[in-house]
Amino acid sequence: MKEIGVRYRTESSRKTVGLGRKLGQLLHGGDLIVLTGELGCGKTWFTKGIALGLGITEVVTSPSFALMNAYEGVKTLFHMDVYRLEAAEDFLDTGLDECFDGEGVVVMEWGDKWPEILPARRLNVAFKIVGEQSRELVMTGEHPRMVEVLAALDQDV
């Protein structure tokens, strides 16, 4: 299937959280969201919004040192940050890839490091800092499930 993409611009961390929340409301178990962009671009803020959309009330924090945090809501959210891992083998050795086959939603920061090990059923979200508080988010996906999610999100935003 052909990859499709949608571009959004947020003007504050609150707006970034809001966009994440709308996306979170559309997600099902087995969905993978891969977040990319430089440090401080809003990946964790966006994940906080996804968590809210999944009905999670617990405070979401960056899993930089833990590698993964899990949160319970309507669906379990597995929030991964693989920045510190050097190679795909390091990731696979952790066993975190088993989360891809579960009923939870996976949000992976820095997952673009090893696209060859990621499932096709993923939505890629690239963040770009365009101002002090402004961010541009480009969401792309080619799997039919992610095309469906992008179409629904685009109607809601």
N, CA and C of each residue as an Amber inpcrd file, in Angstrom:
protein
   471
   0.8400000  -1.1770000   0.0000000   0.0000000   0.0000000   0.0000000
   0.8830000   1.2370000   0.0000000   0.3860000   2.3070000  -0.5540000
   1.1180000   3.5630000  -0.6580000   1.1340000   4.2970000   0.6890000
   2.3100000   4.8460000   1.0280000   2.4360000   5.6190000   2.2670000
   1.6930000   6.9440000   2.1200000   0.9820000   7.3140000   3.1850000
   0.3380000   8.6220000   3.2060000   0.9080000   9.4170000   4.3670000
   0.8080000  10.7230000   4.2590000   1.3360000  11.5770000   5.3090000
   0.4250000  12.7620000   5.5650000   0.4510000  13.2150000   6.8030000
  -0.3320000  14.3730000   7.2230000   0.5910000  15.2580000   8.0550000
   0.4840000  16.5690000   7.8530000   1.3310000  17.5330000   8.5550000
   0.4750000  18.3740000   9.5020000   0.9570000  18.5210000  10.7380000
   0.2810000  19.3430000  11.7430000   1.2740000  20.3270000  12.3260000
   0.7550000  21.4120000  12.8410000   1.5880000  22.3910000  13.5420000
   0.9250000  22.6940000  14.8780000   1.7190000  22.6280000  15.9450000
   1.2150000  22.9730000  17.2660000   1.9860000  24.1940000  17.7470000
   1.3150000  25.0370000  18.4910000   1.9220000  26.2990000  18.9310000
   2.2840000  26.3170000  20.4130000   2.0690000  25.1990000  21.1120000
   2.3930000  25.1200000  22.5320000   2.4300000  23.6530000  22.9380000
   3.0300000  23.3950000  24.1100000   3.0460000  22.0090000  24.6010000
   1.6220000  21.5400000  24.8710000   0.7360000  22.4440000  25.2770000
  -0.6680000  22.0910000  25.5130000  -1.3210000  21.6000000  24.2200000
  -1.0240000  22.2770000  23.1130000  -1.5790000  21.8690000  21.8100000
  -0.9740000  20.5410000  21.3500000   0.3050000  20.3250000  21.6600000
   0.9520000  19.0500000  21.3160000   0.3010000  17.9170000  22.0920000
   0.0460000  18.1440000  23.3860000  -0.6540000  17.1530000  24.2000000
  -2.0510000  16.9050000  23.6230000  -2.7430000  17.9590000  23.2340000
  -4.0940000  17.8240000  22.6780000  -4.1280000  16.9870000  21.4130000
  -3.1470000  17.1890000  20.5310000  -3.0800000  16.3890000  19.3050000
  -2.7960000  14.9280000  19.6530000  -1.8950000  14.7040000  20.6030000
  -1.6150000  13.3400000  21.0520000  -2.8510000  12.6710000  21.6350000
  -3.6310000  13.4420000  22.3790000  -4.8570000  12.8920000  22.9850000
  -5.8400000  12.4410000  21.9010000  -5.9980000  13.2490000  20.8700000
  -6.9030000  12.8620000  19.7730000  -6.4100000  11.5890000  19.0910000
  -5.0920000  11.4890000  18.9020000  -4.5440000  10.2670000  18.3200000
  -4.7850000   9.0850000  19.2520000  -4.5210000   9.2620000  20.5400000
  -4.6990000   8.1820000  21.5110000  -6.1060000   7.6050000  21.5110000
  -7.0950000   8.4500000  21.2920000  -8.4890000   7.9930000  21.2720000
  -8.7700000   7.0790000  20.0760000  -7.9180000   7.1120000  19.0690000
  -8.1140000   6.3150000  17.8550000  -7.3290000   5.0050000  17.8630000
  -6.4590000   4.8290000  18.8380000  -5.5430000   3.6920000  18.8180000
  -6.1590000   2.4230000  19.3880000  -5.6930000   1.3040000  18.8520000
  -6.1050000  -0.0320000  19.2890000  -4.8770000  -0.7890000  19.7600000
  -5.1080000  -1.8720000  20.4730000  -4.0210000  -2.7490000  20.8610000
  -3.2870000  -3.2460000  19.6310000  -1.9680000  -3.2890000  19.7080000
  -1.1500000  -3.7150000  18.5730000  -0.6410000  -2.5590000  17.7340000
  -1.1190000  -1.3400000  17.9820000  -0.6450000  -0.1780000  17.2320000
   0.7010000   0.2690000  17.7800000   1.5860000   0.6710000  16.8830000
   2.9140000   1.1620000  17.2250000   3.0540000   2.5780000  16.6910000
   3.4680000   3.4870000  17.5510000   3.7210000   4.8680000  17.1710000
   5.2160000   5.1140000  17.3700000   5.9190000   5.4820000  16.3080000
   7.3520000   5.7230000  16.3530000   7.5850000   7.2250000  16.2800000
   8.1980000   7.7720000  17.3320000   8.4350000   9.2100000  17.4210000
   9.9040000   9.5210000  17.1490000  10.1400000  10.5140000  16.2790000
  11.4990000  10.9300000  15.9650000  11.6050000  12.4480000  16.0380000
  12.8030000  12.9140000  16.2880000  13.0600000  14.3440000  16.3650000
  14.1010000  14.6090000  17.4280000  14.6830000  15.7910000  17.3610000
  15.7750000  16.1080000  18.2740000  15.3050000  16.1690000  19.7220000
  16.2690000  16.1620000  20.6350000  15.9620000  16.2740000  22.0540000
  15.1790000  17.5590000  22.3170000  14.1490000  17.4690000  23.1620000
  13.3680000  18.6450000  23.5390000  12.3380000  19.0980000  22.5220000
  12.0200000  18.2410000  21.5610000  11.0810000  18.6620000  20.5120000
   9.6190000  18.3660000  20.8480000   9.3530000  17.6440000  21.9420000
   7.9800000  17.4170000  22.3460000   7.4930000  15.9900000  22.2820000
   8.3930000  15.0350000  22.0930000   7.9750000  13.6360000  21.9730000
   7.2670000  13.1450000  23.2350000   7.8020000  13.4880000  24.4050000
   7.1770000  13.0280000  25.6500000   5.8630000  13.7680000  25.8930000
   5.7830000  15.0520000  25.5640000   4.5110000  15.7820000  25.6920000
   3.4390000  15.1180000  24.8300000   3.7950000  14.7470000  23.6140000
   2.8590000  14.0870000  22.7040000   2.4030000  12.7550000  23.2990000
   3.3430000  12.0280000  23.8930000   3.0190000  10.7430000  24.5230000
   2.0830000  10.9390000  25.7100000   2.2690000  12.0150000  26.4560000
   1.3440000  12.3300000  27.5580000  -0.0760000  12.4630000  27.0120000
  -0.2160000  13.0920000  25.8510000  -1.5260000  13.2250000  25.2270000
  -2.0900000  11.8900000  24.7860000  -1.2540000  11.0490000  24.1840000
  -1.7050000   9.7140000  23.7800000  -2.2360000   8.9730000  25.0040000
  -1.5010000   9.0720000  26.1130000  -1.9290000   8.4060000  27.3510000
  -3.3000000   8.9130000  27.7870000  -3.5060000  10.2170000  27.7480000
  -4.8210000  10.7630000  28.1160000  -5.9140000  10.2110000  27.2070000
  -5.6190000  10.1050000  25.9260000  -6.5790000   9.5500000  24.9770000
  -6.9040000   8.0910000  25.2360000  -5.9810000   7.3890000  25.8810000
  -6.1880000   5.9810000  26.2490000  -6.8020000   5.8390000  27.6380000
  -7.1740000   6.9650000  28.2530000  -7.8100000   6.9190000  29.5620000
  -6.8430000   6.7360000  30.7170000  -5.5810000   7.0520000  30.5050000
  -4.5630000   6.8980000  31.5440000  -4.4890000   8.1990000  32.3330000
  -4.6100000   8.0840000  33.6440000  -4.5670000   9.2750000  34.4970000
  -3.2260000   9.4260000  35.2120000  -2.4150000   8.3900000  35.1980000
  -1.0920000   8.4320000  35.8200000  -0.1970000   9.4200000  35.0600000
   0.7170000  10.0670000  35.7630000   1.6390000  11.0130000  35.1290000
   2.6420000  10.2420000  34.2760000   2.7460000  10.6230000  33.0080000
   3.6660000   9.9840000  32.0710000   4.9910000  10.7270000  32.1020000
   6.0640000   9.9680000  32.2820000   7.4030000  10.5560000  32.2940000
   8.2740000   9.8600000  31.2540000   9.3560000  10.4990000  30.9040000
  10.2790000   9.9330000  29.9180000  10.9340000   8.6740000  30.4800000
  10.9570000   7.6010000  29.6910000  11.5960000   6.3680000  30.1510000
  13.0680000   6.2710000  29.7420000  13.7440000   7.3960000  29.6070000
  15.1210000   7.4150000  29.1010000  16.0450000   6.4350000  29.8060000
  15.9440000   6.3430000  31.1250000  16.8690000   5.4720000  31.8550000
  16.2780000   4.0980000  32.1280000  14.9650000   3.9950000  32.1780000
  14.3080000   2.7060000  32.4150000  14.1060000   1.9380000  31.1120000
  14.2190000   2.5890000  29.9820000  13.9550000   2.0830000  28.6320000
  12.4600000   1.9740000  28.3400000  11.6530000   1.5720000  29.3250000
  10.2190000   1.4700000  29.0850000   9.4450000   1.7060000  30.3650000
   8.3520000   2.4410000  30.2310000   7.3660000   2.5790000  31.3050000
   6.0430000   2.0440000  30.7760000   5.2990000   1.3510000  31.6240000
   3.9840000   0.8320000  31.2460000   2.9230000   1.5370000  32.0780000
   1.8200000   1.8700000  31.4220000   0.7040000   2.5760000  32.0690000
  -0.5870000   1.8650000  31.7040000  -1.4780000   1.7390000  32.6850000
  -2.7510000   1.0540000  32.4560000  -3.8730000   2.0530000  32.2330000
  -4.6500000   1.8100000  31.1940000  -5.8290000   2.6060000  30.8740000
  -6.8090000   1.7040000  30.1470000  -7.5550000   2.2470000  29.2010000
  -8.4370000   1.4380000  28.3640000  -7.5980000   0.3580000  27.6760000
  -6.4260000   0.7380000  27.2400000  -5.4020000  -0.1790000  26.7270000
  -4.1180000   0.1270000  27.4880000  -3.2540000  -0.8570000  27.6190000
  -1.9560000  -0.6210000  28.2330000  -1.1080000   0.1790000  27.2590000
  -0.4070000   1.1770000  27.7810000   0.5370000   1.9590000  26.9890000
   1.9430000   1.5590000  27.4050000   2.7260000   1.1220000  26.4230000
   4.1400000   0.8320000  26.6270000   4.9130000   1.9860000  25.9940000
   5.5370000   2.8110000  26.8330000   6.2820000   3.9820000  26.3690000
   7.7630000   3.6590000  26.4350000   8.4030000   3.5530000  25.2750000
   9.8100000   3.1800000  25.1880000  10.6490000   4.3660000  24.7260000
  11.8750000   4.4160000  25.2180000  12.8570000   5.3810000  24.7530000
  14.1400000   4.5960000  24.5290000  14.5110000   4.4130000  23.2700000
  15.6630000   3.5670000  22.9340000  16.8960000   4.3850000  22.5580000
  16.8990000   5.6560000  22.9240000  17.9930000   6.5610000  22.5830000
  19.3600000   6.0160000  23.0070000  19.4350000   5.4400000  24.2030000
  20.7120000   4.9940000  24.7510000  21.2030000   3.6640000  24.1830000
  20.3450000   2.9400000  23.4950000  20.7670000   1.6540000  22.9400000
  21.5350000   1.8810000  21.6360000  22.5980000   1.1070000  21.4700000
  23.4980000   1.3090000  20.3370000  23.0600000   0.5940000  19.0570000
  22.5380000  -0.6130000  19.2000000  22.2590000  -1.4320000  18.0170000
  20.9320000  -2.1680000  18.1710000  20.4240000  -2.6140000  17.0410000
  19.1680000  -3.3620000  17.0370000  19.2760000  -4.5890000  17.9370000
  20.4420000  -5.2220000  17.9520000  20.6410000  -6.4030000  18.7880000
  20.4640000  -6.0540000  20.2700000  20.9150000  -4.8560000  20.6550000
  20.7430000  -4.4190000  22.0500000  19.2590000  -4.3330000  22.3950000
  18.4770000  -3.7870000  21.4680000  17.0380000  -3.6840000  21.6820000
  16.4160000  -5.0750000  21.7730000  16.7560000  -5.9320000  20.8400000
  16.1850000  -7.2760000  20.8280000  16.5870000  -8.0590000  22.0850000
  17.7970000  -7.8350000  22.5720000  18.2530000  -8.5130000  23.8000000
  17.4340000  -8.1060000  25.0230000  16.8540000  -6.9190000  25.0230000
  16.0380000  -6.4800000  26.1670000  14.7080000  -7.2140000  26.2250000
  14.2570000  -7.7490000  25.0890000  12.9520000  -8.4100000  25.0200000
  11.7890000  -7.4410000  24.8330000  12.0970000  -6.1440000  24.6900000
  11.0220000  -5.1590000  24.5330000  10.2230000  -5.3580000  23.2440000
  10.8250000  -6.0080000  22.2630000  10.1140000  -6.2500000  21.0110000
   8.8930000  -7.1460000  21.2070000   8.8240000  -7.8710000  22.3250000
   7.6500000  -8.7010000  22.6010000   6.3960000  -7.8570000  22.7930000
   6.5620000  -6.5940000  23.1550000   5.4150000  -5.6870000  23.3120000
   4.7150000  -5.4370000  21.9880000   5.4200000  -5.6190000  20.8740000
   4.8240000  -5.3880000  19.5520000   3.6930000  -6.3690000  19.2660000
   3.7500000  -7.5350000  19.8750000   2.7720000  -8.5860000  19.5960000
   1.6300000  -8.6300000  20.6000000   1.6010000  -7.6950000  21.5290000
   0.5980000  -7.7290000  22.5800000  -0.6450000  -6.9320000  22.2610000
  -1.4480000  -6.7700000  23.2760000  -2.7200000  -6.0530000  23.1530000
  -2.5860000  -4.5790000  23.5100000  -1.3810000  -4.1570000  23.8730000
  -1.1740000  -2.7740000  24.2560000  -0.7980000  -1.9000000  23.0760000
  -0.7360000  -0.6010000  23.3400000  -0.2680000   0.3880000  22.3790000
   1.1820000   0.6920000  22.7320000   2.0530000   0.7000000  21.7390000
   3.4650000   0.9900000  21.9580000   3.7960000   2.3500000  21.3560000
   4.4110000   3.2100000  22.1670000   4.9770000   4.4670000  21.6780000
   6.4750000   4.3510000  21.8860000   7.2280000   4.4560000  20.8020000
   8.6750000   4.2820000  20.8560000   9.3760000   5.5540000  20.4010000
  10.1020000   6.1690000  21.3230000  10.9220000   7.3200000  20.9690000
  12.2480000   6.8200000  20.4020000  12.7040000   7.4280000  19.3150000
  13.9520000   7.1120000  18.6290000  13.8970000   5.7670000  17.9020000
  12.7210000   5.2580000  17.6100000  12.5770000   3.9700000  16.9370000
  13.0670000   3.9530000  15.5080000  13.3330000   5.1300000  14.9450000
  13.8200000   5.1890000  13.5680000  15.2580000   4.6920000  13.4410000
  15.8950000   4.3880000  14.5680000  17.2680000   3.8910000  14.5340000
  17.3610000   2.5510000  13.8100000  16.3170000   1.7300000  13.9320000
  16.3400000   0.3850000  13.3500000  14.9910000   0.0550000  12.7140000
  14.6370000   0.7020000  11.6340000  13.3230000   0.4440000  11.0280000
  13.1470000  -1.0090000  10.5730000  14.2500000  -1.6880000  10.3180000
  14.1610000  -3.0640000   9.8190000  13.5850000  -4.0340000  10.8460000
  13.6030000  -3.6890000  12.1230000  13.0690000  -4.6220000  13.1320000
  11.6610000  -4.2300000  13.5840000  11.1430000  -3.1300000  13.0520000
   9.8260000  -2.6610000  13.4740000   8.7220000  -3.2820000  12.6250000
   7.5800000  -3.5570000  13.2330000   6.4490000  -4.0820000  12.4630000
   5.9530000  -3.0490000  11.4370000   5.3410000  -3.5460000  10.3820000
   4.7960000  -2.6600000   9.3480000   3.6240000  -1.8370000   9.8860000
   2.9360000  -2.3870000  10.8780000   1.7650000  -1.7050000  11.4480000
   2.2360000  -0.6150000  12.4130000   2.7670000   0.4610000  11.8270000
   3.2710000   1.5560000  12.6520000   2.9550000   2.8940000  12.0110000
   2.8460000   3.8750000  12.8770000   2.6650000   5.2590000  12.4580000
   3.9320000   5.9940000  12.8560000   4.5710000   6.6190000  11.8940000
   5.7870000   7.3850000  12.1570000   5.4030000   8.8400000  12.3690000
   5.9230000   9.4370000  13.4400000   5.6480000  10.8430000  13.7370000
   6.9940000  11.5480000  13.8860000   7.3050000  12.4180000  12.9250000
   8.5550000  13.1740000  12.9380000   8.2790000  14.5790000  13.4570000
   9.0140000  14.9810000  14.4950000   8.8650000  16.2900000  15.1240000
   9.9600000  17.2230000  14.6260000   9.5920000  18.4690000  14.4140000
  10.5650000  19.4900000  14.0420000  10.2520000  20.7480000  14.8390000
  11.2750000  21.3210000  15.4540000  11.1140000  22.5760000  16.1770000
  11.1010000  23.7040000  15.1530000  10.0060000  24.4850000  15.1410000
   9.8990000  25.5900000  14.1800000   9.7990000  26.9420000  14.8720000
   9.8020000  26.9530000  16.1790000   9.7590000  28.1760000  16.9680000
   9.9430000  27.8150000  18.4230000  10.0130000  28.8080000  19.2950000
  10.2620000  28.5430000  20.7100000   9.2690000  27.5220000  21.2710000
   7.9990000  27.6670000  20.9620000   6.9670000  26.7320000  21.4130000
   6.3360000  25.9590000  20.2550000   6.6040000  26.3370000  19.0280000
   5.9470000  25.7470000  17.8530000   6.6640000  24.4900000  17.3760000
   5.8530000  23.5080000  17.0230000   6.3660000  22.2460000  16.5010000
   5.6010000  21.8650000  15.2460000   6.3200000  21.2670000  14.3190000
   5.6850000  20.6780000  13.1410000   5.7840000  19.1660000  13.3150000
   4.6620000  18.4880000  13.1480000   4.6110000  17.0400000  13.2620000
   4.1570000  16.4830000  11.9210000   4.9560000  15.6030000  11.3590000
   4.5970000  14.9400000  10.1130000   4.3570000  13.4750000  10.4450000
   3.1230000  13.0360000  10.2290000   2.7370000  11.6580000  10.5210000
   2.6040000  10.8920000   9.2160000   3.2780000   9.7460000   9.1390000
   3.2250000   8.9240000   7.9360000   2.9680000   7.4670000   8.3040000
   2.3120000   6.7840000   7.3990000   2.0630000   5.3650000   7.5740000
   1.6390000   4.7520000   6.2590000   1.9180000   3.4830000   6.1020000
   1.4880000   2.8010000   4.8830000   0.6390000   1.5680000   5.1660000
   0.7020000   1.0490000   6.3630000  -0.1240000  -0.1040000   6.7300000
  -1.5930000   0.3330000   6.7130000  -2.5020000  -0.4980000   6.2170000
  -3.9200000  -0.1060000   6.1480000  -4.4850000   0.3980000   7.4810000
  -4.0660000  -0.1850000   8.5780000  -4.5540000   0.2740000   9.8850000
  -4.1140000   1.7130000  10.1570000  -2.8690000   2.0510000   9.8180000
  -2.3690000   3.3980000  10.0770000  -2.9540000   4.4130000   9.1050000
  -3.2420000   3.9880000   7.8900000  -3.9230000   4.8630000   6.9260000
  -5.3060000   5.2140000   7.4700000  -5.9740000   4.2330000   8.0470000
  -7.2850000   4.4360000   8.6730000  -7.1830000   5.4260000   9.8400000
  -6.1720000   5.2540000  10.6730000  -5.9730000   6.1380000  11.8210000
  -5.7110000   7.5770000  11.3440000  -4.8290000   7.7390000  10.3690000
  -4.5230000   9.0820000   9.8560000  -5.7520000   9.7540000   9.2560000
  -6.5500000   9.0010000   8.5370000  -7.7680000   9.5710000   7.9380000
  -8.7290000  10.0300000   9.0370000  -8.9020000   9.2280000  10.0680000
  -9.7960000   9.5840000  11.1690000  -9.2610000  10.7910000  11.9370000
  -7.9710000  10.8270000  12.1660000  -7.3630000  11.9460000  12.8900000
  -7.5080000  13.2420000  12.0890000  -7.2710000  13.1480000  10.7950000
  -7.3450000  14.3370000   9.9510000  -8.7610000  14.9160000   9.9280000
  -9.7710000  14.0830000  10.0550000 -11.1530000  14.5520000  10.1080000
 -11.4580000  15.2240000  11.4380000 -10.7490000  14.7890000  12.4930000
 -11.0270000  15.2810000  13.8470000 -10.2740000  16.5710000  14.1890000
  -9.1760000  16.8200000  13.4920000  -8.3230000  17.9800000  13.8230000
  -8.7130000  19.1820000  12.9830000
